[in-house]
């Protein structure tokens, strides 16, 4: 099995040499705001958006007993430069966004009167 052989090889190398690849998970919690634009650290894995204060006129649809409620909170965007790409709506009060390799810019906006907090998960070489 390739994955097992790979894991054993990395274990052996790590025991003999300090790892030079990113391997230490770090998080950065950014202050809550109506919007945010920031440069992502190298080796970013994910960004979490959490609604702190919902927009006062937010439209919500119940998810019933089996699902989360859907709220029309705002949008987020990310891209390979500091500029944003398409706006992607976010409809949950907590959202985890997987960031593809090579992405360095991220932005979000909550509809007027609401705020969200962003947490960035990234790897450090260690």
C-alpha positions in Angstrom: 0.0 0.0 0.0 1.5 3.3 -1.2 0.2 5.4 1.6 1.5 3.1 4.3 5.0 3.0 2.7 5.0 6.8 2.4 4.0 7.2 6.1 6.8 4.8 7.2 9.3 6.6 5.0 8.4 10.0 6.5 8.5 8.6 10.0 12.0 7.2 9.4 13.2 10.5 7.8 11.7 12.5 10.6 13.5 10.5 13.2 16.9 11.1 11.4 16.5 14.7 10.1 14.3 17.6 11.2 11.3 17.9 8.8 11.7 20.6 6.2 8.2 20.4 4.9 5.3 22.3 6.5 4.1 20.2 9.4 3.0 22.3 12.3 -0.6 23.5 12.3 -1.1 27.1 13.4 -4.2 29.2 13.6 -4.7 33.0 13.4 -7.9 34.5 14.7 -8.7 37.8 13.1 -10.9 40.5 14.7 -14.6 40.5 13.9 -15.9 43.0 11.4 -18.4 43.7 8.7 -15.8 42.8 6.1 -12.2 41.8 5.8 -9.5 41.5 3.2 -6.2 39.9 4.0 -3.2 38.1 2.6 -3.1 34.4 3.6 0.0 32.9 5.0 1.9 30.4 2.9 0.6 26.8 3.2 -2.9 27.9 4.3 -5.3 24.9 4.5 -8.6 26.5 5.5 -10.5 29.7 6.6 -13.4 29.5 9.0 -16.0 32.3 9.0 -18.2 32.6 12.1 -21.1 35.0 12.3 -20.7 37.1 15.5 -23.6 39.4 14.9 -26.2 38.4 12.3 -27.4 41.1 9.9 -30.6 42.7 11.3 -32.6 41.9 8.3 -31.2 38.5 7.5 -33.5 36.1 5.7 -33.4 32.6 7.3 -34.9 29.4 6.2 -35.3 26.6 8.8 -33.3 23.4 8.2 -35.9 21.5 10.3 -34.8 18.9 12.8 -32.2 17.2 10.5 -30.2 20.2 9.2 -28.8 23.6 10.0 -30.8 26.7 9.3 -29.8 28.6 6.1 -29.2 32.3 6.5 -28.3 34.8 3.8 -25.3 36.3 5.6 -23.0 37.7 2.9 -20.2 36.5 0.6 -16.6 35.5 0.5 -13.9 35.4 -2.2 -10.4 34.1 -2.6 -7.8 34.1 -5.4 -4.1 33.7 -6.4 -3.4 37.4 -6.0 -4.4 40.1 -3.5 -7.4 40.7 -5.7 -10.7 38.9 -5.1 -12.3 36.5 -7.6 -16.0 35.7 -7.8 -18.2 36.3 -4.8 -19.4 33.1 -3.2 -22.4 33.5 -0.9 -22.3 32.0 2.6 -25.5 30.8 4.1 -24.5 29.3 7.4 -23.5 31.0 10.7 -20.3 28.9 10.7 -18.5 27.9 7.6 -15.2 26.1 6.9 -13.6 26.9 3.5 -10.9 24.7 2.1 -8.2 26.8 0.5 -6.5 25.4 -2.7 -2.7 25.6 -3.0 -1.4 28.8 -4.5 -4.2 31.0 -3.1 -2.9 34.1 -1.3 -5.8 36.6 -1.0 -9.1 36.2 0.9 -12.0 38.6 1.5 -15.5 38.5 2.9 -18.4 40.9 3.5 -21.4 40.4 5.8 -24.6 42.1 4.8 -25.1 45.5 6.5 -25.2 45.5 10.2 -23.7 42.0 10.7 -20.2 41.0 11.6 -18.1 37.8 11.2 -14.8 36.6 12.6 -12.3 34.8 10.4 -9.9 32.1 11.6 -7.1 31.0 9.3 -5.5 27.5 9.6 -2.1 27.1 8.0 1.1 24.9 8.3 4.5 26.1 9.4 7.7 24.4 8.6 9.1 23.0 11.8 
